[in-house]
Amino acid sequence: MAKGETLADLARMLRQLKRRDARRRGGAELSYRALAAKTGWSAGIIAHYFTGKTLPPTDRFDALVRLLGASPVEQGRLATMRDHIDEDRRQRSSGGAETVRLLGPIEVIGPHGPANLVGARQRTLIGLLGLRVGVPVSHVNLADALWGDQLPRTAMRSLYSHVARVRQALDDCGLPGVLVTRDSGYVLELRPTEVDAVRFEERVAQGRRVLAAGAAAEAVTHLLDGLALWRGKALEDGEPSGWAATEVDRLAHARLNALEDLWDARLRLGEQESAITEIERLLAAHPARERLVSLLMLALCRSGRHASAIEAYQRLRAHLADQLGVEPSPQLQRLNVAVLRRDPELEMDGPTAAVRKPAQLPARAGHFTGRATETSTLDEMLAATSRLAVISGPGGMGKTALAVHWAHQVIDRFPDGQLFLDLGGHDPATAMPVNEALAHVLGSLGVNSDRLPAGATAQLGHYRSALHERRMLILLDNAGSMEQIAPLVPPDSASLLIVTSRHQLAGLALDHDVTTIHLDMLTHDDASTLLRRVLGRSRVEREQASADQLVDLCGRMPLALRIAAAKLAARAMRPLAELVDDLTGDDRLGALTVPGDSRSVRAIFATAYQSLSPLAAKLFRRLSSHPGSSFTAYLAAAVVEDQVDDALDELAAAHLVSEVDCGRYRFHDLIRLYAIECASADERSESNSLIFMWYLAMAETTNQKLEPARDRVKVAWASPAPDMPFLADADAVLSFLDAERPNLLPVVRGAAQHGHPEITWQSAYLLAGYFTRRGYWSDYTEICREGLAAALRLDDPIAERLMRSGLGVAHNVMHRHAEALEQLTRALHLMRAGGDQRGQGMALNNIAHAHAQLGRLDEAVAAFEQALQLHTADRHLPGITLALNNIADIYTQMGDSERAFAHLDRALSIAREIADDHLEGAVLQNIGETSLAIGDEDRALHHFRLALDIRRRIGEKGREAETCNAIGLIHLSRGDHASALDAFGRALALSREINDRNLESATLANMSGLG
């Protein structure tokens, strides 16, 4: 095997050995998990070996190739290949092999071979210069390190002699001119990476960085590389004294620390069995190392040996008491308590599945100032065991600003993502229920909405499983109660939860180790600094007395200061004294000087509100009626029936709204409450009507773009409907609704609460097309429930039957088929009573689907046939097409392909007649599936390609991916791996683009057949 082969080549050879081993045994290839069971290594690190991400250590590599049945000759060739790759990798990473070797016997290796260093003094001299490579070392320091307290009278002359001989030795080995006289000393002019001690510390630092980022396997590689440079004790055959002896001790400690980091990383990879032996060996030499004891305790716990873990702690405790008269550290004491309690957080079952990494932190507040003590407390929490911080204090004190600012500072410590969720807890009436919060968080963690369990308890289990062993930062803003937070506390110490609240949430400390931070006013200096940063130092210092007055008038409250600064920044020529005069008028001073009183917050908001232009003030009042978490500039224009760009900019500049995305804004909840107070009852009523009518118009427009055949609801507009030019096509509709989705349920619910039940049920009907495309069926189920309640309140049988039908569809998709049948059956009765033939057909079609999913194929066929008869009588051609297609699918499952094709031929003809691309694509896909069922791959491939052309053209990305998978499977069965890979690759890209995890998993499973 030629030198120059890569780590990828070695990994390929290992995979070939694994396949050959399977053929020899006549069974399946050994999985990574099976290999882990045989070797005692982690499945994760084995996966790295076979994919070329990590080079196996020599002992592991030899064991692995033997396990896979390599012959002795093959073992030798593979070992040589591994060694060449290791050597090449080391040289590439350092720019060449090390020249000066200090981690063991002292050596210098030049182009002509090793330098001939005679005697301990010469070796020590080169060692001293190597420890300070590239930096001059004075004569005095060299003499101190060579002779220490035994400095002879002839020390300087002896030093010059040793330097001359070392120079000659360096010249002879091919390194002329590297030992240079500089100032009053000498310097070894080599690259730092040519000294093994420097390379060791660089490797270890790199290992620690990636370990902190959660990449344990990569950390193992870097740490092993660094530790492999050691060949004994540092400067082993030298005689260092003074500072050099201290440096030798430091390197010894660094080596021990690196070994601890190595076993920390390997424990994270599940290698507890091998860790126990090695850590016990290290402890025999270093019995007082608390970190080694903690690692040993974890390894023993994860091996099921809790009693041995407790014994290890007791041994350390006795040793410390005997030798030093002290107790173990608080951290180790807490670990001991956790072991005694059999805390499940100590366990580790192995690497978690790959999931998307959310990055939801909002942008940092501009000109963040102060809070040094609070920030330090949060920093200390990272080094302690607490993984829950509660930041509490009055409104306007900057709780969220602090939390977000600090979270961005430590973002690299949580490589698996960051979550942000506003719980709306200031007002109990609008506080987000736990089940909704769980649903939002699970969606962010990659759990598909259609896979969410119905109950809060089951969702909580999903949440804990999704977080298990992931290092995530979770920021829950505006918590209203302990009950909102307790279920969302992460299940282990890998993740961190930060909570902001106007309440102390003291009850959390009963069950959790909580770091509590209470925010109060800024110090005077910090408040002044904030003004200087916003307005500029020179402007503030020109009017320092006025600036000091302004700080006091704002009560040193961050939000009040920002409002004042925003007003001044908007008018660069306005004197600070003029604003001070404004703030002292109309009793504003009295309000601002009442610390902690809610009226002081109200007074600050009033100051900003009263300074707004008439249009901005009107917008501020009217938008307060919006029940969702954010609103767009389009809605803002609708509620004031005017252009609003300047008014929104004015509100944002005054910090009365925050822009969370381009053209999307949100209120702080206290500001929104104040804005509601500013509006009269009549104005609030008018605002509600405008907001809910705008959402109804939006729902109607999106329905027309996404599913025009869904036409059972026609809104009777008393005046022209709001215009929706931004919803130009289906792609724009989907993108807009994706951003609006958190608002849809609150809006539908709010419409009913504010006396608009007809908007509630009509919106629920019109939004079905979006949820059909995107999923999020848990949300749509609740929307349908709200719609049904509204229909019952109106005593409107037409609305009731449509809502029961929609709720039944949602239950079907959520695999709650019994509940679906209950709603659909009641809908069917209502439709029969009302003579609604089309509705009966649709209900029967969905009833049939529920029966089919429950395995009742005969009942499904009967219901589908009834649906077909009704749609035929009603001449509802889309319904006829859908029924024919579904009946054909059942016949295919029953093995009756002849009848299936007969129905499909009719369905295809009608779909083309009515020019319904969506239905035509569905029928062509079904023809392909039925052809495949009878073994006609050519016919199947032809129809799949026709379906693919349509689905690609109309932008049905999920269905396009399904068709690509079907095409790929045919190519795979024919052995055409290149074509199969193309099809699967397109399906994989689409599934990831639309974030469909089920489809992505199915595609990856298909791709696994490529080998």
N, C-alpha and C positions, 0 to 999 in steps of 0.2 A: 504494500500500500504506500503510495507516494506521499511524501511530506507535502503539505499544502492543502490536504483535504480539510473540510470544515466540520464544525459541530453538527450542522444539518446532515452532512454525509454520515457521520457517526450515528445520529439518531435514525437515519434511514436503514442503516445496517442492523440496528437493534430491532426495528419493526420487521425487517425481513426475517431475522432469527425467530421472532415471536410467531410470524405466520408459518414458518417452516416447522416450528415446534408443534403448532396446532395440527398440521397435516400429518406429522409423524404419530401423534396421539390419536388422530382420527376424531378430534372434537373441535370445539370452538376455541378461538384465541383466548389466552388468559387476559382478563380485564385488568385494569390498573388496580382495582380493589382486590382482585384475587392475588396479584403480585404483592400487594401490600400485606395481605394476610400471610403470605409465604416468607416474606423478608423481614417483617416488622417495621418497615419504613412507611411513610405516609403515602396515600394514593396521589396526593397533589405533587409531591416531589418526584414520584415515579412518572407521572404525566410529563413533568418538565424534562426528564431524561429522554423520553421517547419522542418528544416534539422538538428537541434541540434547543430548549430554553436554558438548560443547566447542564454543565459537564459533570458526570458522576465522579466522586472521589475514586481513587484507584481501588480501594478495597471493595467498594460497592460495585464498581464496574466489573471487577473480576467475578464477584458473586453472581451478578446479574447474567453475564454471558454463560456461566456454568449452568445456572438455573434454566436457561433457554436452550440448553443442549449443544452448545458449541464444542467442537472437537478440540483437543489440545493444540493442534496446529492453528486452528481458527482463534483460539483464545490468545495465543501469542501474537498473531497478526493484529487482532483487534486491540490488544493492550498497547502494541507499538503505535498504532494509529491514534489511540487516545492520548498517549504521551506526547506525540508530535503536535496534536491539536492543542494540548495544554501548554506546551512550550511556545508555540506560535502565538497563542492568545496572550500569554504573559508578556512576550516581547512587544506585541502590538500595543498593549495597554500601557506599557511603560516607555516605549520608544527604544527598547532593547533590554537585555538582561541587566541586573544590578551589577555595578562596578565595584562598589564598596559594600562589604558584607559585615555587619556588626552584630547581627542577632545569632550569636554563637561564636566560634573562633573567628578572630578578626582576619579578613581576607580582602585583597584588592586584586581584581581580575582585569587585566588589560588585553589589548589585541594580541600580544605575544605570550599570554599566559599569566599565571599568578605572580604578583610581586613578591620578592624575597625579603620579607621583613624579619630581621634578626633581633631577637630579644623582646622582652615584654614592653620595654620603654618605647621602642619603635612601633610596635603594634598598638600600644595605648595612644601614641601621638596621632596615628592615622585615625584611630577610633574617635578621638576628641574632635579632630577637624571634620570627620564625617558626621558627627552629631550636630555640628553647626555648619553643614555644607553650604557654601555660597556666602557665608557671613564671616568676616574677619574675627579671629580669636586672639586676644592680646597675649603678649609674652607672659604677663603676670598670671592671667587665667590659665594658660597652658602649664606653667610651672606649678600652680596650685593643684591642678588636676593630676599632674604626674608625680608629685612628691608629697603633697599634703602638708602635714605638720613637720615632716622630716626634710624640709627644704635645705639642701646643701649650699655651702658658700659658692660653689662653682655651678649653681643651677643654670644660670643663663648661658654659660659657655657650653655646658652639657646639652642644653636645649638646641643651640645652634648646630652642634655636632649631630644630634639625632635628626634634625630637619635635613641636613645635607645628605645623610645616609638614606633617609626615606625618599628624598628627591631622586637620588640615584636609582633606587629600587623601582620607583615609578617610571623613570625614563627607560629602564631596562625592560619593563613589561609592556612598553608601548604607550605610556601616558606622560609624555614630556610636557612640562609647563603647566601642570594642573595644580601644583602646590606653589602658591604665589605669596611673596612678601607684600603685605598691605598695611600701611600706617605703622603702628607699633606691634604688629602681630602677623599672623599668617592666615590664608584662606585656601580652602580646597575648591577650585573652580570646576565643579561638575554640576550637571543637572540634578536637582533634588531627587528625582525619581531614580537616579543611579545609585542611591543609597537605600539598602533594604529596610532600614528603620523608618525612613520617610515613606517608602512605599507601603509598609505595613500600616502606618497610621492613616494614610490616605484610603487604603482598602477598608479599614475598620470604620472610618468616618462615612464612607460610601455605604457600607453595610448598614450602619445605624440609620442613615437617612432613608434608605428604602424600607428598613424594618419599621420605622416610624410611619411610613406611608402604607404599611400593611402588606408589603411584598416580601413575605417571609422566605420563600424559596430563593429569590434573588439575593436576599440578605445573606443566606447561608453560603451562596457562591462567593460573594465578596469577602466574607469573614474567613472562609476556608483559604481563599487565596492569600489573605494577609497572614494568617497563622502558619501557613505552609512555609513562609520565609524564615521561620525560627528553626535553628539547628542546635540549640542549646541555650545557655544563659547569655544575655547581652554582654559583649566584650569579655567573653569567657576566658580567653588566654591573655587578657591585658591586666593591668594593675591600676585601675582608676581610683582617684582620691578626690576629696572635696566635692565640688559641684558635679564632677563626672560620675562619682559614686551615687550621688542623688539622682542623676539622670538615668543611671542603670536601674535604680530602684523604681523610678517612674515608668520605665519601659516594662519592667516586670509586672507592675500593677496594670499597665495598659494591656499587656498580654492576658492577664487574668480577667480583666473587664471584657476583653474581646471573646474569651471563652464563655463567659456568662452570657454575652449577647448571642453567641452561636447557639447555646442550648436554649436560650429564650426563643430564638427563631425556630429551632427544631421542635420545641414543644408546641409552638403554634401550628406546626405541620403534623402534629399527632405522633411524634416519635418519642413518646414517653418511656417506652421500655428500654431503648438504648440510652436514653438520657440518664436513667437511674444509675447505671453502672459508672458512667463517666463522671457524673456530678459527685457521686460518693467518693470516687478516686481523688477528685479535686479537693473535696472537703477534708480528706485525710491529711492533706498538706496545709489546708487553710480552714481550720475548724471554726473560726469566728466570722467567716464571710456570710453576712446575712442574706445577700442576694442569692448565693448558692443554695442556702437552706430553703429560701422561698421557692426557688426553681425545683429543688428536690421534692418539696412538699406538694407542689402542683403535679409533678410527674407521678408521684406515688398516688395521689388522689385520682388522677386520670387512669391509673392502672388498677383502681379498685382497692388500694392499700391505704385506707384512711388511718388505720391504727399506726402503721409505719410512719406516716406523715406527722402524726402527733408526736411520736417518739423522736423524730428528727428535730422538731421544735424544742422538745424537752431537753435533748442533748445540748443544743445551742444555749438554751437558757441557763443550764447548769454550768456550762463552760464560761459564759459571760459573767455569771455571778461569782465563780471561783477566781477567774483571772482579773476581772475589772470591777466587780461589784456593781454591775448595772443590769438592767432588764433589756430584753430585745426591743427593737424600735416599735413605735405604735403601728406602723404599717404591717410588720410581721405579726404583731399581736392580733391585729384584725384578721389577718390571713388564718391564724390559728383558730380564731373563733369561727370563721367561715368553714374550716375543715370540721370542727366539732359539730357544727350545725348541718353538715352535709349540704352546704349551699350549692344549688345546681349551677350557679354562675362559674363554679370552679371546673365544671366539666367541659369537654370539647369533643364533639362528635366527628370533626373533620371539616374539610373546606366546604363552603356554601356554594350554591349554584350561582353562575354569573347572571347578574341582573343589571338593568340600566342604572346609571349613577345620577340621581337628581342633583341639580345645583340651583336651589330655589331662593337662596339668600337675596333679599332686596339690596339695592345699592346702598353704600354707606352714606350717612348723613354728611353733607358738606360742612367743612370747618368744624369737625368734631373737636371739642375742647374739654380739658379737665378730666375728672373721674379717675385720677391716677390710683387712688387707694382702692377703688372698686375694681379697676382693671387688674391690679396686683392680686387682689383676692381671687379673681377668676383664674389668673395664671397659676396661683398656688394650688387651686383645685385640680389642675391637670396633673400635678405631681403627687396628689393625695389620692384617696380612694373614692372620694365623692364624685358622682357622675350626674348630679342633679343640682342646678342652680336656679334659685328663685330671685328675680329682681323685682322688687315691689316699691311702691311709692305713689304719691299723688299724681293725677293727670298733669301732663305738661312738663314733667321733670326729666324726660329723655330716657325712659326705660328701654324702649325699643331701639333708640339710637345707640345706646351703650351696648346692648346685646348684639346688634348687627355689626357694629364696629369691631368688637372683640372677636366675634365669630369669623369675620374676614381675616383677622390676624392669625388665627389658628387653623385656617381652612385646610392646610396641608397635613394636619394631624388626623384628618378624617377623610381618607381617600375614597371611601365608598359613597360619599355624597352628603348633601345638606338639604334638609327639609325645612320649610317655613309654612306656618299655618296660623291665620288669625282666627281665634276662637270666639271673638265677639262677645266676651264675657262681661263687659261693663254693664250691659243691660240684660238682666235674667231673661227677659222676653225674647231676646234675639241671640242668646248664647247658643253656640253650636252644640247639639247633642253629641254624646260620646260616639254613637254609632255613625253619625255623619263624619265626625272627625276621623274615625278609624277608616271609613271608606275613602276619604280624601288621601290620607297617608298611605294606605295600601295601594291606591292607584299610582301614587308617586313612586312607590317601591316596585312597580312593575306587575302588580297583581291585576289581571284583567277584571273589569267590572262584571262580566258575565260569569266569573268564577268566584265572586265574593259570596260567602255563605250569608244566610239571611239574618241570623241572630248575632247580637253584640258579642256573646261569649265566643262563638265560633270565629268571628272576625278578630277578636282579641288574640286567639290562638294563631291565626294567620299572621297578625302583626308581629307577634313575638318570634315566630318562625322566620319571617322575612328579615328581621333584624339580627338573628342569631349569628354571632361571630363577625358581624359587619361593623366597621368603624365609621359611624355616622354621627353628624351633628344635627340635632333637631331643635328648632326654635319655635316654641308655641307662644304666640303673642296674645295679649289681652285675655288671659285666663280669668274666669269669674269665680271659680270655686275649686276646692280640692278634688271634688268628684270629676271635674272635667279633665284633670291632669293625671290622677293616680293610674288609670288604665294605660296611659301612654308612656309611662316610665319605661325606658329600655330594659330588656330582660338580663343584660349582662353589662360588664364594665367597659366593654369596647366602645360603646356609643355614649354620647353626652347629650343631655336634655337641658335646655335653657328655657325658663318660663318667665314671662313678664306679666305683672298683674298689679292692679290697684289694691289688692288684698294681700295679706301676709302669707296665707295658705300654710299656717303653722302646722296643721294636722298632717302634712306630708312627712314631717320629721318623726312621726310615730313609727313609720315603716321604712323610711329611707334615710340615707346619709345625705343631708341637704346643706348646700352652701347658700346662705341667705345674705342678700345684699339689699339694703334699703336706701333708695335714692332720695336725697333732699336737695335743697338749693345748692347751686354752685357757690364756690368761694368767690369773694369779691374779685380777686386777681383773675380767676378763671373766667368769670363773667366779662371782665374788661378785655381779656384776651380774645374772647369770642367776638366782641365788637370790633377789635382791631383786625382780626382775620377777615371778617366780612367786609368791613368798610375801608380797610387800609390803615396802617399805623399812623401815617402823617395826618390823615383827616381826624382821627380820634385824638391824637396828641395836641392838635391845634386847639381843641376844645375839651381838654382833659376834665375840667370841672363839670362841664355839661355831661360828658360821658359817664363820670362817676354818679351824677344824679340819675342818669338814665338807667344804670345798673340797679340802683336802689328802687326806682319807680317800677321796674319790671320784677322786683322781688327776687332777682337773681334766678328767675325761672327760665330754663332754656327756651321753651316755646315762645314765651313773651319776648325774650331778647331777640329771637330770630324774626319775630313779626316786626319789631321796631327796626331791626337792621334792614329787613327787606324794604320797609317804607323809605328808609334813608338811601339805600342803594339804588332805588328806582329814581331818585332825584339827587344826582351827584352834587348839585350846588346848594342843596338845602342845608342850613346850619343845624347841628345837633340841638342847639338851644331851642330852636323852633319846635322840634318834636317834643322836647322836655316840657315846653309850655303847653302843648296839646295834651300831653299825658297828665298834666296837673289840673286840667280843667274837667268839668262835668263829673266831678267826684271819682274820676278814674284813679287817682292816687290812693284814695282810701281802699278801693277794691284790690289794687295791686300789692298793698302792704299787709294783707291778711294771709300769712303763710298757711298752706294746707287746707284753706277753706275753699269749697267748690265755687264760691262766688268769685274768688280771685281768678280762677280759670275762665269763668264766664266773662269777667271784665276784660281779660286779654282778648278773648274772641270778639267781644263787642268792639274793642278798639280797632281790630282789623276789619271787621264787618262795616263799621261806620265810615271807614276810609275807602270803601270800594266804590267803583262807578255804579250808576243805577243798574246797568245791565248785569254786571258781575254780582251785585247784591241780589238781584232777582234770580239769577242762576243759582247762587248759593242757597237761597231759601228753597227753591223748587226741587233741586237735585236731592235735597235731604229726604224726600219721600221715597227715593229708590231703595228697595229692600235688599238688594244684592250686595256683593262685596266690592264691586267696581262698576264703573260706567264709562261709556265712550263719549267722544265729542259729538257723535251723531245723535245720541239720546239727549245730550245737553242742548243741542240746537232745537230739538223737538219740544222740549219742555218750556222754552222761552220763545219759540217760533222766530228765531233770529240767528244771525251769524255769531258764533261764540268763541272763535279762536283767541281774540284779544282778552275776552272776559276770563277764559280758562287760564290763560297765561297770568292774568292778574291774580286769580285765586291761588294758583300754584306758587307764585312769587311770595304771596303772603302766608304761605304754608297752611292755607285753609283746605286745600286738597293736595294730594301727592300724585304725581304721574308715575304709574307703576309699569307702563309699557307705552310704546308710541301711540298717542291718541287715547290712552286708557288711564283713568284716574280713580282714586279712592278717597273717601273721607276717613279721617281719624274718628273713632266712634263718639268721643266727647264733642268734637266739632260738629258732627252730624246732629247730635242731640241739641246743641245750641242753635244750629240752623233751623231745626224743626220749630224751636220756640220762637224764632224770628218770623215764621210764616203764620198768617192767620188761618183760622179753620177753613174758610172758603178757599184760600190759596192752596192749602194742603189738599183739599178735595179735588180742586182743578188739576193740581200736579199729579195726583194719583191717577186720575182719568187719562191725562196725557201720557204718563209713563206706561200704564198698562195697555192703552190703545197702541202705543208705539211698538210694544213687544208683540201684540197681536198682529200688527201689520208686518213686522219682521218675520213672525212665524208663517204668515200666509205667503209672503214672498219666498221664503226658503222652501216651503212646500212646493210652490210652483216650479222652482228650479230643480229640486231634487226628485220629486215624485208627483208630476202633474196629474197622473191618473187617480191620485187620491183626492177625490173631489166631493166627498160627502158633506163638507162644511164650506159654505159660501158666506163670508162675512158681509153683513148688511151695514155698510158704512153710512152714517148720517151725514157726514161731510167727507171730502176727499181723503183717502187713506194717506198716512205719512209716506213720503217718497223714500225709497231704499236704493239709491243709485250705486251704493258700494257693494251691493249683492248682485253683481253683474252676471255671474255664472256659478255653476255648481262648486267649482274649486273655491271661489271667494266665499260662498255660503258656508262651506265646511270649515274653512279657516276662521271665519268670524264666529261661528257657533262654538268652535273649540275654545275660543277665548271667553265666550259668554256662558259656557256650560255651568260654572258655579252659580250663576245668577238665575238659571231657568227655573229650578224648583222654588227658590224664594219668591220669584216674581209670580209664578202660578199660584202659589199659596197666598201671597200678599193680595193678589187680585180678588180672591174669594173673601179674604178677611176685610177688605175695604169695599165690599158691596158690589163686586163685579164677577159673580160666579159664571156668567156666560163667557167672559174672557178666559176664565180658568179652564173650562172644559174644551172650548174651541182651540185654545193654544195647545192643550194636551194632544188633541187630535192632529193639529197641523205640524207639531214637532216630531211626529213619529218617523218621518223620512230621515231626519238627522240621526236619530238613535238607531235606526235600521242600518245606516251606513257605518256609524262609528262604534256602536255598542253602548257602554255605560248603562246597561239595562237596569241596574239597581236604582239609578236616578230616575229612569223613565217609569219604573214600577211605582215609585212614590208620586210622580207627576200624574200618572193615571189614577191613582187612589184619590188625589186631590180633585181631579176632574170628575171622578165618579161621585164624590161627596158633593161637589157643586151641582152636578146634574140632579142628584136626589133632593138637594135643597130647592132647586127650581121646579121639582116635580115635572121634569121634561123627559118623557119616555124616549124620544129620539136621542137626546144627549146621553141618557143612561145606557141605552143599548150600544152606542158607539164607544162609550167609556168602558163598559164591561168587556166589549170585544177587544179593545186595545190593551186592557189589563190582562186579558187571557193570553194575548200574543206575548206580552212581556213575561208572564209566568212560564209560557212554553220555552222561551229562549233561556230563561233562568233554570230550566229543567225541573220546574215545579208543576208537573203535568196534571196532577190531581187538582191543584188549585186552578190551573188553567181550564180544565174541563168544567169546574164549578162555575166560573165566570162566563165561559163561552156558552154553556148550556142555558144559563139565565139570559144571556144576550140573545140567543137563538129564539127563546120563547117570546121575548119582547119584539123581536123582528117579525116573527110570525104574527103576533098580535097586531102589529102595525102594517102588515102587508109589505114589508121591505124585503123583496126577493134578493136583491143584490147583497144586502146585509146578511140574509140567511146563508147565501152561498159562501160569503167570506167566513162567517162563523163556522159553518160546516167544514170548510177547508182547514181551518185551524183546529177544530175538534178532531178531524181526521189525522192531522199531524201529531196531536197529543196521543191518540190511540196507536199510531205507528211507532212513536218513541217508547210506548209502553209494551210494544211487542204484539199488539192486537191488530194484526195485518188485515184480517177479514173485516173487522169493524172499521178500520181505516179506509179500506176500499169502498165499503158501503157509504160512508160519509162523503168521501170524495165524489162518488157517483151522484149522490144527492146534490152536492155543490155544483157539479157539472150540469145537471138537469135545470137547476134554478138559474144559473148564469145563462144557459141556452135560452130558457124561456124569457129571460130579461134582455137577451141579446147584448149582454155585457161581455164584449169580446176579450178584454184583458182577463176577466175572471174565468172565462172559458179556457183560455190559453193556460193559465196557472193551474186550473183543475186537471186538464189533460196531462200536463207535465208531471204533476204530483201523482196522478194515477199510474202513469208510466213508470215512475220510480218505484212504486209499490210492486207493480208486476215484475219489474226487474229483480227486486229482492225475493220475489216468490218463484223466480226462475222461468217466468212466462215471457220470454223476450218477444215472441210474435205479437202478443197483445200490447206489449210495451211500445214496440215500434209503430204499431197502428195509431196509438194515441199520440206519439211524438210527431208523426208525420202531419197529423191534423193540427197539433199545437204550433208547429213550425210555420205551416201555411198561414194560420191566423196571425201569428206574431208579425210575419212579414207584411201581411195585408194591412195591419193597423200601424205599421212602421214603429213598433215598440222595440227599440234596440235592446233594452234590458231583458225583456222576455225572450227575444230571439237568441240572445247569448245564453240564457239559462237553458233553453230547449236544446240548442246545439251542444252544450256541455253534457246534458243528459243523454243525448244520442250517442255521444262519445263514450259515456260510462256504460250504457247498455251494450254498445258494440264490443267494448272491452270485456264485458261479462260473458259474451259468447265466443271470445277468443279472436275476434276480428280486429287486430291491432291497426291494420292499414286504414280501415273505415273510422276507427276511433281517433287515430291521429289526425285524419282529415277534418273531422268535425271539431276536435279540440282546437285546431288551428283557426278554423272559422270563428269559433267562440272567442278565441284569444284576440283576433283582429277587432271584433266588436268591443270587447271589454276594454281593450287598450284605447280604442278611439273615444269611448264615452267616459273614460276616467274611473272605471270601477276597479280600483287598485287591488282591493282584497280579492275580488273574484278573478282578476287577471292572475294574481299569484296562485290561486287554486288551480287554474287552467295550466299555468306553467308547471306546476307540480305534476299534474296528470300527464303532460307531454314528457316531462323528464323521466317519469317512471316507465313509460313505453320505451324510450331510448335506452334506459338502464337494462330493461329486460332483454333488449336486442344486443347488448354489449357495446353500444355506441356511447362510451363514457364521456367523450368530448361534448356531444350534443346534450347529453343528460346534464352535464355540469353547467352548460350555458343556460338551460331551462331552470335548473334549481337555483343557479346564481341570481337570475332575474327574480324568481319567487322570493328568495331570501332578502334581496334588496328592497323589494316592495313591502314585505312583511315588517321589516325594520322601519321603513319610511312611515307606515301608518301605525307603528307601535302595536302590532297584533302579536302577542307573545305565543298564543296557541298556534297560529299559522307559522311563526318562526320556528317553533319546536318541531312541528310536523315536517317542515322543509329540511331542517337539520337532520332529522331522523331519515328522511329520504336520501340525503347526501351521504349518510354513513354507509349506504350500500355501494358507494363508489370505491370503498377501500382506502 
